[in-house]
Each structure stands twice: as structure tokens, then as C-alpha cells.
Amino acid sequence: MKDEVPNLKDYSARLRDEASMDLADIQAEQTSGEPTKKTQIIAIYGKGGIGKSFTLANLSHMMAEMGKRVLLIGCDPKSDTTSLLFGGKACPTIIETSTRKKLAGEEVKIGDVCFKRGGVFAMELGGPEVGRGCGGRGIIHGFELLEKLGFHDWDFDYVLLDFLGDVVCGGFGLPIARDMAQKVILVGSNDLQSLYVANNVCSAVEYFRKLGGNVGVAGLVINKDDGTGEAAAF
């Protein structure tokens, strides 16, 4: 039993060695194989309230300032991912727009669900009202509609997906299970629940990689301590 326990010190040392690799060497490794897709799709996971939306709003804006074409997609039923970009205002969600258009006998167009602010293109998938449907199923429906609108043909450098990590429903694991993203980034803190969620997501990535999946974990974003020293002590 003792031999089955991983040596965390060796694991930590290996991660630090990888992190200290020269950037030129990493780029050489990446370009030596088959060409990668131009659009990098990155799914960001974390427990509710951990700061995913705040992190993504700033990350997407920074990328746009660097001249990148960025699409930010909120995949949380709360539909609050893009509110920081739009001054606290909520974007019409894909699900509610799709429902309204269907009742009117009209088709959904990209301009109905995709909006731009500060160089960032953004949209919200949305979700059903409380007690009136499955949030995960809403995510699946939203992506099915995006595929009909030609989602994979849009010429973006980066597509950032904001996903709730503490819900185990299959819809929220869509990017990992269906290889819809190249990388996963986790947002956590010194809160044990956030680390529990991060571990669950990493386990899902490992499981689907064993089944032939290609999604990998790019890294972990840790929110800074509030000055109490609790994070350092942890």
C-alpha cells in the first residue's frame, strides 16, 4: 500500500523543472510536430464564487489589448460571465433568444447572441429557470446551436469558456468529454472546496485522456490572499 502513494516532493520538483524550461525550447517542441489549430479553445473551471468570471473578463480584455481576436462564452446558468465587460448589464442569452425566435418562427443569427465591448466578443449560453429544466442540458443545447451557426469556422485566436466546476452533470463536462477544448485552466484559492473541485476536474481530464481524449490541464490560477496570511499558512 505504501508503494502506491505518489512521492509528492518528486512530483513538485518535476513541475518546477517544467515551469523553468526556456520558452524557446517549448516553442520548438510545439512546432516540431503536426500543425496545431489556429483557434485555441480554453475552458476555465472552478467552484461558484471563486472568481472565474472576474479572471476571464480581465484575461479576455488583456488579450484583446494585445491585438488578439477573443470570444468569451459564459457557460454558467447564472449568465454573469460577461456582465463585468458590459458595465453590469446582462447580455441576452443564447437559450432565451433561441426560445423567443422559435416561438416567432424566426432563425437565430450570430448578431442576435454575440456582442462586442472593448475589443472582446462575448455571449452567454444561459440556462433554464429554477425548477424548469436541467442546466447541463441547457449547455448542450447552447453548443448545438453554436455549431449550427458555424462556431468552429469563426476566425478567433482564442475562445474562452467559463464553466461551473462544482456541478457534475455531463453538460458541464462537455469540453473535456467531447474534446471541444485544447486546454483546461482551473481557478482556485486556499479554500478546500475550491481544491476539491479542481481535483475533480483534473480527474475528469485524466479519465477522458485514457479513453483517447486530447484535452490537457494548462495550469491553475490561485486568487491572492486577502492579507490575513491564511493562504501562506495553508
C-alpha positions as CSV (number, residue, x, y, z in Angstrom):
1,M,0.0,0.0,0.0
2,K,2.9,2.3,0.8
3,D,4.3,2.0,-2.6
4,E,1.1,3.1,-4.2
5,V,1.3,6.6,-2.6
6,P,2.9,9.1,-5.0
7,N,6.0,10.9,-3.9
8,L,4.7,14.5,-3.9
9,K,8.1,16.0,-3.4
10,D,9.4,14.4,-6.6
11,Y,6.2,15.5,-8.4
12,S,6.6,19.1,-7.2
13,A,10.2,19.1,-8.3
14,R,9.2,17.9,-11.8
15,L,6.6,20.5,-12.2
16,R,9.1,23.2,-11.2
17,D,11.6,21.9,-13.7
18,E,8.9,22.0,-16.5
19,A,8.0,25.6,-15.4
20,S,11.6,26.7,-15.6
21,M,12.1,25.5,-19.2
22,D,13.2,28.0,-21.7
23,L,10.3,29.4,-23.7
24,A,12.2,29.0,-27.0
25,D,12.6,25.2,-26.2
26,I,8.9,24.9,-25.5
27,Q,8.0,26.7,-28.8
28,A,10.4,24.5,-30.7
29,E,8.7,21.4,-29.3
30,Q,5.3,22.7,-30.2
31,T,6.2,23.5,-33.8
32,S,8.1,20.3,-34.4
33,G,5.0,18.1,-34.7
34,E,1.8,18.5,-36.6
35,P,0.3,21.9,-37.0
36,T,-2.0,23.0,-34.2
37,K,-5.4,24.6,-34.7
38,K,-5.3,28.3,-35.1
39,T,-8.1,28.9,-32.6
40,Q,-7.1,28.0,-29.1
41,I,-10.2,27.0,-27.1
42,I,-9.6,27.1,-23.4
43,A,-12.2,26.0,-20.7
44,I,-11.9,27.6,-17.3
45,Y,-13.3,25.7,-14.4
46,G,-13.7,26.5,-10.7
47,K,-16.3,26.4,-7.9
48,G,-19.0,29.0,-7.8
49,G,-17.9,32.4,-6.5
50,I,-14.2,31.6,-6.8
51,G,-13.5,34.5,-9.3
52,K,-13.7,32.7,-12.7
53,S,-15.8,35.5,-14.3
54,F,-13.6,38.2,-12.9
55,T,-10.5,36.4,-14.1
56,L,-11.9,35.8,-17.5
57,A,-13.1,39.3,-18.1
58,N,-9.7,40.7,-17.3
59,L,-7.9,37.9,-19.3
60,S,-10.1,38.4,-22.4
61,H,-9.7,42.2,-22.3
62,M,-5.9,41.9,-21.9
63,M,-5.7,39.5,-24.9
64,A,-7.8,42.0,-27.0
65,E,-5.4,44.8,-26.0
66,M,-2.6,42.6,-27.4
67,G,-4.4,42.5,-30.7
68,K,-5.9,39.1,-30.4
69,R,-9.4,38.2,-31.6
70,V,-11.1,36.8,-28.5
71,L,-14.5,35.3,-27.9
72,L,-15.7,34.9,-24.3
73,I,-18.6,32.5,-23.8
74,G,-20.3,32.3,-20.4
75,C,-21.4,28.7,-19.7
76,D,-22.8,29.3,-16.2
77,P,-26.6,29.3,-15.8
78,K,-26.2,32.5,-13.7
79,S,-25.3,34.2,-17.0
80,D,-22.9,36.7,-15.3
81,T,-19.7,36.0,-17.1
82,T,-19.9,39.0,-19.4
83,S,-21.5,41.4,-17.0
84,L,-18.2,43.0,-16.0
85,L,-17.3,43.7,-19.6
86,F,-20.7,45.4,-20.2
87,G,-20.8,47.5,-17.1
88,G,-23.0,45.2,-15.1
89,K,-25.6,44.7,-17.8
90,A,-26.6,41.2,-18.8
91,C,-26.4,40.0,-22.4
92,P,-29.4,38.3,-23.9
93,T,-28.6,34.6,-23.6
94,I,-28.5,32.1,-26.4
95,I,-31.2,29.9,-24.8
96,E,-33.7,32.6,-24.2
97,T,-33.1,34.2,-27.6
98,S,-33.4,30.8,-29.3
99,T,-36.7,30.2,-27.5
100,R,-38.1,33.6,-28.4
101,K,-37.1,33.3,-32.0
102,K,-38.5,29.8,-32.3
103,L,-41.9,30.9,-31.0
104,A,-41.8,33.7,-33.6
105,G,-40.9,31.3,-36.4
106,E,-37.5,33.0,-36.9
107,E,-34.0,31.7,-37.1
108,V,-31.3,32.8,-34.7
109,K,-28.4,34.8,-36.3
110,I,-25.0,35.5,-34.9
111,G,-25.8,39.2,-34.3
112,D,-28.7,38.1,-32.0
113,V,-26.4,36.4,-29.5
114,C,-22.9,37.8,-29.9
115,F,-21.9,41.2,-28.7
116,K,-18.7,43.2,-28.6
117,R,-17.2,45.5,-26.0
118,G,-13.6,46.7,-25.6
119,G,-12.4,44.5,-28.5
120,V,-13.9,41.4,-26.9
121,F,-16.7,39.4,-28.5
122,A,-18.9,37.9,-25.9
123,M,-22.0,35.7,-25.4
124,E,-23.9,33.9,-22.7
125,L,-25.3,30.4,-23.1
126,G,-27.8,30.9,-20.2
127,G,-29.9,28.2,-18.6
128,P,-33.4,27.3,-17.6
129,E,-35.3,29.0,-14.8
130,V,-35.2,27.3,-11.4
131,G,-37.2,24.1,-11.3
132,R,-37.9,24.2,-15.1
133,G,-35.1,22.2,-16.6
134,C,-31.5,20.8,-16.4
135,G,-28.7,23.4,-16.5
136,G,-26.4,20.8,-18.1
137,R,-28.9,20.1,-20.9
138,G,-29.1,23.8,-21.5
139,I,-25.4,23.9,-22.0
140,I,-25.6,21.1,-24.6
141,H,-28.4,22.8,-26.4
142,G,-26.5,26.0,-26.5
143,F,-23.4,24.4,-28.1
144,E,-25.6,22.6,-30.6
145,L,-26.9,25.9,-31.7
146,L,-23.4,27.4,-31.8
147,E,-22.3,24.6,-34.1
148,K,-25.2,25.3,-36.4
149,L,-24.1,28.9,-36.5
150,G,-20.6,27.8,-37.7
151,F,-18.9,28.1,-34.3
152,H,-15.8,26.1,-35.4
153,D,-15.3,28.3,-38.5
154,W,-15.2,31.6,-36.7
155,D,-11.8,33.2,-37.1
156,F,-10.8,33.8,-33.4
157,D,-7.4,33.4,-31.9
158,Y,-8.8,32.4,-28.5
159,V,-12.2,31.2,-27.3
160,L,-12.5,31.2,-23.5
161,L,-15.3,29.2,-21.9
162,D,-16.4,29.9,-18.4
163,F,-17.7,26.7,-16.7
164,L,-19.0,25.9,-13.3
165,G,-16.8,23.2,-11.8
166,D,-18.8,22.1,-8.8
167,V,-21.6,20.6,-10.8
168,V,-21.0,17.0,-12.0
169,C,-23.8,17.0,-14.7
170,G,-22.4,15.8,-18.1
171,G,-23.3,19.1,-19.8
172,F,-20.8,21.0,-17.7
173,G,-18.1,18.5,-18.7
174,L,-18.8,18.9,-22.4
175,P,-15.4,20.5,-23.4
176,I,-13.5,17.7,-21.7
177,A,-15.7,14.7,-22.7
178,R,-16.1,15.8,-26.4
179,D,-12.6,17.3,-27.0
180,M,-14.2,20.7,-27.6
181,A,-11.2,22.5,-25.9
182,Q,-7.5,22.1,-26.2
183,K,-6.8,23.1,-22.6
184,V,-8.4,23.5,-19.2
185,I,-7.4,26.2,-16.7
186,L,-8.5,25.9,-13.1
187,V,-9.3,28.8,-10.7
188,G,-8.9,28.1,-7.0
189,S,-7.8,29.6,-3.7
190,N,-6.8,28.4,-0.2
191,D,-10.4,27.3,0.2
192,L,-10.6,23.5,0.5
193,Q,-13.8,23.3,-1.5
194,S,-12.1,25.0,-4.5
195,L,-9.3,22.5,-4.3
196,Y,-11.8,19.7,-4.2
197,V,-13.4,21.0,-7.4
198,A,-10.0,21.4,-9.1
199,N,-9.2,17.8,-8.2
200,N,-12.5,16.6,-9.7
201,V,-11.9,18.4,-12.9
202,C,-8.3,17.1,-13.2
203,S,-9.7,13.6,-12.6
204,A,-12.2,14.0,-15.4
205,V,-9.4,15.2,-17.7
206,E,-7.3,12.1,-16.8
207,Y,-10.2,9.8,-17.3
208,F,-11.1,11.0,-20.8
209,R,-7.4,11.1,-21.8
210,K,-7.3,7.4,-21.0
211,L,-10.2,7.0,-23.4
212,G,-8.3,8.8,-26.2
213,G,-9.2,12.4,-25.4
214,N,-6.7,15.2,-26.1
215,V,-7.7,17.9,-23.5
216,G,-5.0,18.8,-21.1
217,V,-4.6,20.9,-18.0
218,A,-2.8,24.1,-18.8
219,G,-2.5,25.4,-15.2
220,L,-4.0,26.7,-12.0
221,V,-4.9,30.3,-11.2
222,I,-4.8,31.0,-7.5
223,N,-6.6,34.0,-6.1
224,K,-4.3,36.0,-3.8
225,D,-4.8,36.0,0.0
226,D,-6.7,38.9,1.5
227,G,-3.8,39.9,3.7
228,T,-4.6,37.8,6.7
229,G,-1.8,35.4,5.9
230,E,-4.2,32.5,5.9
231,A,-3.2,31.3,2.4
232,A,0.5,31.3,3.3
233,A,-0.2,29.3,6.4
234,F,-2.3,26.9,4.4
